Amino acid sequence: MKNISKYPEKNTWETLLERPVLEKKDLRNTVAEIFLKVKNEGDLALKEFSAKFDQVTIENFLVSEKEIESAITEVSEELKTAIKQAKENIYKFHLAQKAESEEIETAKGVFCWRESRAIENVGLYIPGGTAPLFSTVLMLAVPAQIAGCKELILCTPPQKDGSINPAILFTAQLCGITKIFKIGGAQAIAALTSGTESIPKVDKIFGPGNQYVTQAKQLAMEYNVAIDLPAGPSEVLVIADETADPQFCAADLLSQAEHGTDSQVIFISTDEGIFNETLKEIEKQVAELPRNEIAKSALENSRFILMNSVEEALEMSNYYAPEHLILSVENPRTYISKINNAGSVFLGNYTPESAGDYASGTNHTLPTNGFARNYSGVSLDSFVKKITIQEISKTGIQNIGKTIEVMAEAEGLTAHKNAVSLRLKSLENGI
């Protein structure tokens, strides 16, 4: 196994933990050209891009009710049951994030509070490709429903025959998606950003994707459309002590490695026996995976590190800021307070990362590429705006009026001061 490090010095961590560098040559220019063409030519441009990038001819991007009904019959009852159970758990977790508005009297007669309002129109991007992520439909549509978003527009790449994966369609209708469109890649993000004859413009775009989709989402912000969070290739960091199970550790590492050739996995152990056994298990398990070539390629970007203590391993983890962090250690809850930077955390030997990907209830749309330092994963809050409201009585303006006048005058903003002074004078005169 390559990329093995034992007890690395802290001054080597930056180099040791470098993420795979995506080929960005002309990437922004390419995506900018796609945006411009979609903005100017609408559906005509989308048809051209579908033929060019997906090798499929699409006449009508909107998925019909008949197509949805037909697709539902193709999904096995076992999978339908699994999706429904996952939806129930995700619903419970996100529903609990709803907070009641609380009115605060900051000074006598001065009342302030905050209320949530749903973002009205949201675009959900669901990757197709080698792994059609119907689970991401749950992760995005369920909190959007709870938030009360009016329009849930879903875009996903068509298969070679022009159809959409049946599991994606079943999950979408289960979650109340308003419209589903057969379009993928940067061109889908461009369509959601500017709108076309078929596809409505949205206020915020959610969902993962390849480097073109990621670049397109960043460009969408320049068009005044919000995005959920910056995203990149999948990643996991596993910390294992002498109580860890090497089989479980290897399986968790490979569950991320199979996502894509640009995925990265980091394994840190404080026990040399567990460390060596896990490396052996990886070699054994990867050979049995249907996507083993993808996983093997991802392992080339990965790191296997031996360290002195769990505390030191967590310090390295905070430096790396992983999308997923697994603590396969004794009494993992005792270490929670030491975790500062991670998208989602998995505690103990029986909490695989794939539980969060599918059915435990937490959201799997998470910050990658070190953005766990300053971004949260998708939650109910991602689908709402917070509006502050205030009401000031006559007593209230008398209580804080002088403060406002002094501050406004100090900043040289006379009209600001006057807005208060006129009211105070009115009250003094008994008007």
Secondary structure as a PSIPRED ss2 file (coil, helix, strand):
# PSIPRED VFORMAT (PSIPRED V4.0)

   1 M C   1.000  0.000  0.000
   2 K C   1.000  0.000  0.000
   3 N C   1.000  0.000  0.000
   4 I E   0.000  0.000  1.000
   5 S E   0.000  0.000  1.000
   6 K E   0.000  0.000  1.000
   7 Y C   1.000  0.000  0.000
   8 P C   1.000  0.000  0.000
   9 E C   1.000  0.000  0.000
  10 K H   0.000  1.000  0.000
  11 N H   0.000  1.000  0.000
  12 T H   0.000  1.000  0.000
  13 W H   0.000  1.000  0.000
  14 E H   0.000  1.000  0.000
  15 T H   0.000  1.000  0.000
  16 L H   0.000  1.000  0.000
  17 L C   1.000  0.000  0.000
  18 E C   1.000  0.000  0.000
  19 R C   1.000  0.000  0.000
  20 P C   1.000  0.000  0.000
  21 V C   1.000  0.000  0.000
  22 L C   1.000  0.000  0.000
  23 E C   1.000  0.000  0.000
  24 K C   1.000  0.000  0.000
  25 K C   1.000  0.000  0.000
  26 D C   1.000  0.000  0.000
  27 L H   0.000  1.000  0.000
  28 R H   0.000  1.000  0.000
  29 N H   0.000  1.000  0.000
  30 T H   0.000  1.000  0.000
  31 V H   0.000  1.000  0.000
  32 A H   0.000  1.000  0.000
  33 E H   0.000  1.000  0.000
  34 I H   0.000  1.000  0.000
  35 F H   0.000  1.000  0.000
  36 L H   0.000  1.000  0.000
  37 K H   0.000  1.000  0.000
  38 V H   0.000  1.000  0.000
  39 K H   0.000  1.000  0.000
  40 N H   0.000  1.000  0.000
  41 E H   0.000  1.000  0.000
  42 G C   1.000  0.000  0.000
  43 D H   0.000  1.000  0.000
  44 L H   0.000  1.000  0.000
  45 A H   0.000  1.000  0.000
  46 L H   0.000  1.000  0.000
  47 K H   0.000  1.000  0.000
  48 E H   0.000  1.000  0.000
  49 F H   0.000  1.000  0.000
  50 S H   0.000  1.000  0.000
  51 A H   0.000  1.000  0.000
  52 K H   0.000  1.000  0.000
  53 F H   0.000  1.000  0.000
  54 D C   1.000  0.000  0.000
  55 Q C   1.000  0.000  0.000
  56 V C   1.000  0.000  0.000
  57 T C   1.000  0.000  0.000
  58 I C   1.000  0.000  0.000
  59 E C   1.000  0.000  0.000
  60 N C   1.000  0.000  0.000
  61 F C   1.000  0.000  0.000
  62 L E   0.000  0.000  1.000
  63 V C   1.000  0.000  0.000
  64 S C   1.000  0.000  0.000
  65 E H   0.000  1.000  0.000
  66 K H   0.000  1.000  0.000
  67 E H   0.000  1.000  0.000
  68 I H   0.000  1.000  0.000
  69 E H   0.000  1.000  0.000
  70 S H   0.000  1.000  0.000
  71 A H   0.000  1.000  0.000
  72 I H   0.000  1.000  0.000
  73 T H   0.000  1.000  0.000
  74 E H   0.000  1.000  0.000
  75 V C   1.000  0.000  0.000
  76 S C   1.000  0.000  0.000
  77 E H   0.000  1.000  0.000
  78 E H   0.000  1.000  0.000
  79 L H   0.000  1.000  0.000
  80 K H   0.000  1.000  0.000
  81 T H   0.000  1.000  0.000
  82 A H   0.000  1.000  0.000
  83 I H   0.000  1.000  0.000
  84 K H   0.000  1.000  0.000
  85 Q H   0.000  1.000  0.000
  86 A H   0.000  1.000  0.000
  87 K H   0.000  1.000  0.000
  88 E H   0.000  1.000  0.000
  89 N H   0.000  1.000  0.000
  90 I H   0.000  1.000  0.000
  91 Y H   0.000  1.000  0.000
  92 K H   0.000  1.000  0.000
  93 F H   0.000  1.000  0.000
  94 H H   0.000  1.000  0.000
  95 L H   0.000  1.000  0.000
  96 A C   1.000  0.000  0.000
  97 Q C   1.000  0.000  0.000
  98 K C   1.000  0.000  0.000
  99 A C   1.000  0.000  0.000
 100 E C   1.000  0.000  0.000
 101 S C   1.000  0.000  0.000
 102 E C   1.000  0.000  0.000
 103 E C   1.000  0.000  0.000
 104 I E   0.000  0.000  1.000
 105 E E   0.000  0.000  1.000
 106 T E   0.000  0.000  1.000
 107 A E   0.000  0.000  1.000
 108 K C   1.000  0.000  0.000
 109 G C   1.000  0.000  0.000
 110 V E   0.000  0.000  1.000
 111 F E   0.000  0.000  1.000
 112 C E   0.000  0.000  1.000
 113 W E   0.000  0.000  1.000
 114 R E   0.000  0.000  1.000
 115 E E   0.000  0.000  1.000
 116 S E   0.000  0.000  1.000
 117 R E   0.000  0.000  1.000
 118 A E   0.000  0.000  1.000
 119 I C   1.000  0.000  0.000
 120 E C   1.000  0.000  0.000
 121 N E   0.000  0.000  1.000
 122 V E   0.000  0.000  1.000
 123 G E   0.000  0.000  1.000
 124 L E   0.000  0.000  1.000
 125 Y E   0.000  0.000  1.000
 126 I C   1.000  0.000  0.000
 127 P C   1.000  0.000  0.000
 128 G C   1.000  0.000  0.000
 129 G C   1.000  0.000  0.000
 130 T C   1.000  0.000  0.000
 131 A C   1.000  0.000  0.000
 132 P C   1.000  0.000  0.000
 133 L C   1.000  0.000  0.000
 134 F H   0.000  1.000  0.000
 135 S H   0.000  1.000  0.000
 136 T H   0.000  1.000  0.000
 137 V H   0.000  1.000  0.000
 138 L H   0.000  1.000  0.000
 139 M H   0.000  1.000  0.000
 140 L H   0.000  1.000  0.000
 141 A H   0.000  1.000  0.000
 142 V H   0.000  1.000  0.000
 143 P H   0.000  1.000  0.000
 144 A H   0.000  1.000  0.000
 145 Q H   0.000  1.000  0.000
 146 I H   0.000  1.000  0.000
 147 A H   0.000  1.000  0.000
 148 G C   1.000  0.000  0.000
 149 C C   1.000  0.000  0.000
 150 K C   1.000  0.000  0.000
 151 E E   0.000  0.000  1.000
 152 L E   0.000  0.000  1.000
 153 I E   0.000  0.000  1.000
 154 L E   0.000  0.000  1.000
 155 C E   0.000  0.000  1.000
 156 T E   0.000  0.000  1.000
 157 P C   1.000  0.000  0.000
 158 P C   1.000  0.000  0.000
 159 Q C   1.000  0.000  0.000
 160 K C   1.000  0.000  0.000
 161 D C   1.000  0.000  0.000
 162 G C   1.000  0.000  0.000
 163 S C   1.000  0.000  0.000
 164 I C   1.000  0.000  0.000
 165 N C   1.000  0.000  0.000
 166 P H   0.000  1.000  0.000
 167 A H   0.000  1.000  0.000
 168 I H   0.000  1.000  0.000
 169 L H   0.000  1.000  0.000
 170 F H   0.000  1.000  0.000
 171 T H   0.000  1.000  0.000
 172 A H   0.000  1.000  0.000
 173 Q H   0.000  1.000  0.000
 174 L H   0.000  1.000  0.000
 175 C C   1.000  0.000  0.000
 176 G C   1.000  0.000  0.000
 177 I C   1.000  0.000  0.000
 178 T C   1.000  0.000  0.000
 179 K E   0.000  0.000  1.000
 180 I E   0.000  0.000  1.000
 181 F E   0.000  0.000  1.000
 182 K E   0.000  0.000  1.000
 183 I C   1.000  0.000  0.000
 184 G C   1.000  0.000  0.000
 185 G H   0.000  1.000  0.000
 186 A H   0.000  1.000  0.000
 187 Q H   0.000  1.000  0.000
 188 A H   0.000  1.000  0.000
 189 I H   0.000  1.000  0.000
 190 A H   0.000  1.000  0.000
 191 A H   0.000  1.000  0.000
 192 L H   0.000  1.000  0.000
 193 T H   0.000  1.000  0.000
 194 S H   0.000  1.000  0.000
 195 G C   1.000  0.000  0.000
 196 T C   1.000  0.000  0.000
 197 E C   1.000  0.000  0.000
 198 S C   1.000  0.000  0.000
 199 I C   1.000  0.000  0.000
 200 P C   1.000  0.000  0.000
 201 K C   1.000  0.000  0.000
 202 V C   1.000  0.000  0.000
 203 D C   1.000  0.000  0.000
 204 K E   0.000  0.000  1.000
 205 I E   0.000  0.000  1.000
 206 F E   0.000  0.000  1.000
 207 G C   1.000  0.000  0.000
 208 P C   1.000  0.000  0.000
 209 G C   1.000  0.000  0.000
 210 N C   1.000  0.000  0.000
 211 Q H   0.000  1.000  0.000
 212 Y H   0.000  1.000  0.000
 213 V H   0.000  1.000  0.000
 214 T H   0.000  1.000  0.000
 215 Q H   0.000  1.000  0.000
 216 A H   0.000  1.000  0.000
 217 K H   0.000  1.000  0.000
 218 Q H   0.000  1.000  0.000
 219 L H   0.000  1.000  0.000
 220 A H   0.000  1.000  0.000
 221 M H   0.000  1.000  0.000
 222 E H   0.000  1.000  0.000
 223 Y H   0.000  1.000  0.000
 224 N C   1.000  0.000  0.000
 225 V C   1.000  0.000  0.000
 226 A E   0.000  0.000  1.000
 227 I E   0.000  0.000  1.000
 228 D C   1.000  0.000  0.000
 229 L C   1.000  0.000  0.000
 230 P C   1.000  0.000  0.000
 231 A C   1.000  0.000  0.000
 232 G C   1.000  0.000  0.000
 233 P C   1.000  0.000  0.000
 234 S C   1.000  0.000  0.000
 235 E E   0.000  0.000  1.000
 236 V E   0.000  0.000  1.000
 237 L E   0.000  0.000  1.000
 238 V E   0.000  0.000  1.000
 239 I E   0.000  0.000  1.000
 240 A E   0.000  0.000  1.000
 241 D C   1.000  0.000  0.000
 242 E C   1.000  0.000  0.000
 243 T C   1.000  0.000  0.000
 244 A C   1.000  0.000  0.000
 245 D C   1.000  0.000  0.000
 246 P H   0.000  1.000  0.000
 247 Q H   0.000  1.000  0.000
 248 F H   0.000  1.000  0.000
 249 C H   0.000  1.000  0.000
 250 A H   0.000  1.000  0.000
 251 A H   0.000  1.000  0.000
 252 D H   0.000  1.000  0.000
 253 L H   0.000  1.000  0.000
 254 L H   0.000  1.000  0.000
 255 S H   0.000  1.000  0.000
 256 Q H   0.000  1.000  0.000
 257 A H   0.000  1.000  0.000
 258 E C   1.000  0.000  0.000
 259 H C   1.000  0.000  0.000
 260 G C   1.000  0.000  0.000
 261 T C   1.000  0.000  0.000
 262 D C   1.000  0.000  0.000
 263 S C   1.000  0.000  0.000
 264 Q E   0.000  0.000  1.000
 265 V E   0.000  0.000  1.000
 266 I E   0.000  0.000  1.000
 267 F E   0.000  0.000  1.000
 268 I E   0.000  0.000  1.000
 269 S E   0.000  0.000  1.000
 270 T C   1.000  0.000  0.000
 271 D C   1.000  0.000  0.000
 272 E H   0.000  1.000  0.000
 273 G H   0.000  1.000  0.000
 274 I H   0.000  1.000  0.000
 275 F H   0.000  1.000  0.000
 276 N H   0.000  1.000  0.000
 277 E H   0.000  1.000  0.000
 278 T H   0.000  1.000  0.000
 279 L H   0.000  1.000  0.000
 280 K H   0.000  1.000  0.000
 281 E H   0.000  1.000  0.000
 282 I H   0.000  1.000  0.000
 283 E H   0.000  1.000  0.000
 284 K H   0.000  1.000  0.000
 285 Q H   0.000  1.000  0.000
 286 V H   0.000  1.000  0.000
 287 A C   1.000  0.000  0.000
 288 E C   1.000  0.000  0.000
 289 L C   1.000  0.000  0.000
 290 P C   1.000  0.000  0.000
 291 R C   1.000  0.000  0.000
 292 N H   0.000  1.000  0.000
 293 E H   0.000  1.000  0.000
 294 I H   0.000  1.000  0.000
 295 A H   0.000  1.000  0.000
 296 K H   0.000  1.000  0.000
 297 S H   0.000  1.000  0.000
 298 A H   0.000  1.000  0.000
 299 L H   0.000  1.000  0.000
 300 E C   1.000  0.000  0.000
 301 N C   1.000  0.000  0.000
 302 S C   1.000  0.000  0.000
 303 R E   0.000  0.000  1.000
 304 F E   0.000  0.000  1.000
 305 I E   0.000  0.000  1.000
 306 L E   0.000  0.000  1.000
 307 M C   1.000  0.000  0.000
 308 N C   1.000  0.000  0.000
 309 S C   1.000  0.000  0.000
 310 V H   0.000  1.000  0.000
 311 E H   0.000  1.000  0.000
 312 E H   0.000  1.000  0.000
 313 A H   0.000  1.000  0.000
 314 L H   0.000  1.000  0.000
 315 E H   0.000  1.000  0.000
 316 M H   0.000  1.000  0.000
 317 S H   0.000  1.000  0.000
 318 N H   0.000  1.000  0.000
 319 Y H   0.000  1.000  0.000
 320 Y H   0.000  1.000  0.000
 321 A C   1.000  0.000  0.000
 322 P C   1.000  0.000  0.000
 323 E C   1.000  0.000  0.000
 324 H E   0.000  0.000  1.000
 325 L E   0.000  0.000  1.000
 326 I E   0.000  0.000  1.000
 327 L E   0.000  0.000  1.000
 328 S E   0.000  0.000  1.000
 329 V C   1.000  0.000  0.000
 330 E C   1.000  0.000  0.000
 331 N C   1.000  0.000  0.000
 332 P H   0.000  1.000  0.000
 333 R H   0.000  1.000  0.000
 334 T H   0.000  1.000  0.000
 335 Y H   0.000  1.000  0.000
 336 I H   0.000  1.000  0.000
 337 S H   0.000  1.000  0.000
 338 K H   0.000  1.000  0.000
 339 I C   1.000  0.000  0.000
 340 N C   1.000  0.000  0.000
 341 N C   1.000  0.000  0.000
 342 A C   1.000  0.000  0.000
 343 G C   1.000  0.000  0.000
 344 S E   0.000  0.000  1.000
 345 V E   0.000  0.000  1.000
 346 F E   0.000  0.000  1.000
 347 L E   0.000  0.000  1.000
 348 G C   1.000  0.000  0.000
 349 N C   1.000  0.000  0.000
 350 Y C   1.000  0.000  0.000
 351 T C   1.000  0.000  0.000
 352 P C   1.000  0.000  0.000
 353 E H   0.000  1.000  0.000
 354 S H   0.000  1.000  0.000
 355 A H   0.000  1.000  0.000
 356 G H   0.000  1.000  0.000
 357 D H   0.000  1.000  0.000
 358 Y H   0.000  1.000  0.000
 359 A C   1.000  0.000  0.000
 360 S C   1.000  0.000  0.000
 361 G C   1.000  0.000  0.000
 362 T C   1.000  0.000  0.000
 363 N C   1.000  0.000  0.000
 364 H C   1.000  0.000  0.000
 365 T C   1.000  0.000  0.000
 366 L C   1.000  0.000  0.000
 367 P C   1.000  0.000  0.000
 368 T C   1.000  0.000  0.000
 369 N C   1.000  0.000  0.000
 370 G C   1.000  0.000  0.000
 371 F H   0.000  1.000  0.000
 372 A H   0.000  1.000  0.000
 373 R H   0.000  1.000  0.000
 374 N C   1.000  0.000  0.000
 375 Y C   1.000  0.000  0.000
 376 S C   1.000  0.000  0.000
 377 G C   1.000  0.000  0.000
 378 V C   1.000  0.000  0.000
 379 S C   1.000  0.000  0.000
 380 L H   0.000  1.000  0.000
 381 D H   0.000  1.000  0.000
 382 S H   0.000  1.000  0.000
 383 F H   0.000  1.000  0.000
 384 V E   0.000  0.000  1.000
 385 K E   0.000  0.000  1.000
 386 K E   0.000  0.000  1.000
 387 I E   0.000  0.000  1.000
 388 T E   0.000  0.000  1.000
 389 I E   0.000  0.000  1.000
 390 Q E   0.000  0.000  1.000
 391 E E   0.000  0.000  1.000
 392 I E   0.000  0.000  1.000
 393 S C   1.000  0.000  0.000
 394 K H   0.000  1.000  0.000
 395 T H   0.000  1.000  0.000
 396 G H   0.000  1.000  0.000
 397 I H   0.000  1.000  0.000
 398 Q H   0.000  1.000  0.000
 399 N H   0.000  1.000  0.000
 400 I H   0.000  1.000  0.000
 401 G H   0.000  1.000  0.000
 402 K H   0.000  1.000  0.000
 403 T H   0.000  1.000  0.000
 404 I H   0.000  1.000  0.000
 405 E H   0.000  1.000  0.000
 406 V H   0.000  1.000  0.000
 407 M H   0.000  1.000  0.000
 408 A H   0.000  1.000  0.000
 409 E H   0.000  1.000  0.000
 410 A H   0.000  1.000  0.000
 411 E C   1.000  0.000  0.000
 412 G C   1.000  0.000  0.000
 413 L C   1.000  0.000  0.000
 414 T H   0.000  1.000  0.000
 415 A H   0.000  1.000  0.000
 416 H H   0.000  1.000  0.000
 417 K H   0.000  1.000  0.000
 418 N H   0.000  1.000  0.000
 419 A H   0.000  1.000  0.000
 420 V H   0.000  1.000  0.000
 421 S H   0.000  1.000  0.000
 422 L H   0.000  1.000  0.000
 423 R H   0.000  1.000  0.000
 424 L H   0.000  1.000  0.000
 425 K H   0.000  1.000  0.000
 426 S H   0.000  1.000  0.000
 427 L H   0.000  1.000  0.000
 428 E H   0.000  1.000  0.000
 429 N C   1.000  0.000  0.000
 430 G C   1.000  0.000  0.000
 431 I C   1.000  0.000  0.000
